[in-house]
Amino acid sequence: MEAATMGAWPASNVSLHVGAPGPAVASETAALLNESLGSGFTQPSALAQLTADGGGVLIRARGRGGGLLGAATARVLDQMSHAALQDRLRITGVDAGLDGRRVGELKSIVVAPAARGTGVGSIMLAASLDFLKARGCHDVVSASWLSADPQHSSLGMLERAGFAQVATIAAFWADDQQAAGYLCPLCGAGCVCAAVILVLPLQGSASRV
């Protein structure tokens, strides 16, 4: 069963649903994410698992009529993922100051084509940051796809929210793509897309990994 509505913004006719999705909602949300991020990028079971232990969140934005306008995923990095991120940054010669800090990750944020430019993405971003801050994260990281089409990139929205660029990594998704077998919207099976890594400090938390 879908989680109850956690908040509503009457001015934009958008409501957010936060929590574990039922099978139908997981399938609907996975389809939206895969449409923008690549066929097979995620599976309904992975979206359900994300929320299973409380370390991750799936956020759905819906319009007044109940239609799915967007989806976002975020999680608290475990020690292995935290170390892998640090290693990738160090290869580029970057020290983002994340050692010993509890770090959250904005994994994905997608807005349906018909709802782009309406502020839905910013609403989901704010809810994702609230989730990570409530779980003691001191910093949030995100990888933004470098695309020639601004509608396919979260870079501008993240920078407006205070995220700062710390590195650009070539072929960022290549290993994940091979392991998961999904298709890049631009490259197909052999993804060479670069990603901009951004970091946002969250104030008021001194939690450690």
N, C-alpha and C positions, 0 to 999 in steps of 0.2 A: 504494500500500500504506500502511496506517495506521502511524504512528510507534509505536515500542515504548513500553510503559508506563514512565513516568519515576519514578513513586512510588506507594505504596499506603498507605492508612490502614485497617488491619484493623478497628479499633474501629468505624468507620463503614461498612466494606465498600465503600469508594470507591477507585477508581484513576483517576489522571490520565493522559491521553494528550496529548502536546505535540508539535507539529510539523505538517508539511504533510499534509493529508488526501488520500486517494485519492478518486476520483469518487463512490463510494457513500457514503463518510463525509461528504464535503462536502455532498451532497444531504440526508443525514439531519440534519446539523447545521444547515444553512440552514432546513430545515423547522421545527426547534425554535425557532430565533431568530425566524422570521417569525410563528410562532404567537403569540408574546408581544409582539413589537415592531411587528407590522403586516405584512400580506400584501405580499410583494415588497420587504421591508426590505433583504434581502441576497440574493445569488445564490451558488450553489456556486462559480462561477468567481471571485467576489470573495474568498471565503474561502481558496481556493487561492493567489490572487495576494497576499494579505496576508502570507503567509509566504515569498514567492518570493525576496526580497532580504535576508532576515534582520532587517528592521526591524519586523516584526509577528509576532504569535503567535496561534494558535487553540488553545484548551485545551478538551478534552472530558473530562467526568467520567462515569464508567461504574460501574454497580453490579456486584455479584459475578457476576451472570448475563450481564453484557455490555451491558445496556440503557443507553441514553443518559440520564443524569440531569441534565446541564446543559452549558452551553457559555459560553465567555468569549472576547472578542477584545481585544487591546491592541496598541499600536504606539508607536514613537518618532515624535514629530511632526517632519516636515521643515520647512524654513524657511518655505515658503508657508503650511502649516497653522498653524505657530506664530504667524506674523504675523496670520493671520485670527482666531485665538483672541484675541490681544491687542487687535485692533480691536473685537471684539464686547464684550470686557470694558470697554474704555475708553468705549464708547458708554453704558454703564451708570454711568460715573464711577468704575470700580474699577481700581486698579493692584494686581495680584496678585503683583508682585515677580518676574515671570518673564522680564524682559528679560535677554538674554544667557545664559540657562540652558537646558540640555538638558532637554526636557520630554517625558514619556511620557503617553499617553492610554489610560485604560480605556474602550474604545469601547462594549462591551456585555457584560452578564453576565446569563444567563437560567438559571433552574432549572425543570425539568419540574414541573408541578403536583403530582404525587404525591410529589416529593422535597423540596418546600419545607418549611422549618423544621427540616431535618436537619443543617444545617451545610455542605451542598454548596457553597453560594454563597461562604461564607468560605474554603473550601479553594481554590476557583478564584481568588478574589481574591488570596490569598497567593501563589499560583503566578504570577499576572499581575504582581504587584509584584516578585517575584524576577526575572522575565524583564526588566522595565524597569530595575531596579537593575543587573543584570548588564551592561546595555548603556549604562551610564553616565548614566542619567537622574537629575537632581537633584530633580525634582518630578514628580508625577503629577496629572493633571487628569481629572475625570469629570463628565459631565452626567447628573443624576438626574432622571428623569421625575417630575413632580408629579402624582400620581394619588390619587384618593380611596380607592383600594384599596391598602393597604400591601403586599400581595403583588405588586403591579405596580411597586413602587418600590424602588430600591436604596439610598435615602437613609439609612435606619437602619443598614444594614450598613456603609455607607461611613463614617458618623460613628463607629460603634463601632471601626472600624479606624484612626481618627485623622484622617480627612479633615475639613477645615473648610470651611463654606460661605463663598463670597466674593461671589456674585451670584445673582440670579434673573432670567432672561431670558424674556420672553413670546414665544410662538410660535417657540420655539427651532428646531424642526425644519421649519418651513414651506418654506424655500428648498430644503433637501435633498429634502424630500418631492416638491416640484414637479419637481425635476430628475430624480429617480430613479423617480417614478411609483408609490411604494408607498402603502399605505393605513394611516392611524393606527387603532389598535384602538378608540379612543374617538370620533375626529372624522371618520373616513373620509378623503375626498379633500382636505378643507380643514383641516389640522391647526392648532389654536391652542394646543396644550399648551405650558405653560411648563416650563423646566428650571432646577434648582438646579445651579450650577457649584461644584464642590468641588475643593480642592487639598490634596495630601498631600506634605510635604517628605520626600525620601528622604535619609537621612544617609550620609555617607561617600563622596560624589561631588562633584567640583568641575568636571565636564565642562561645556563650553559649546557652544551651537549653532554 
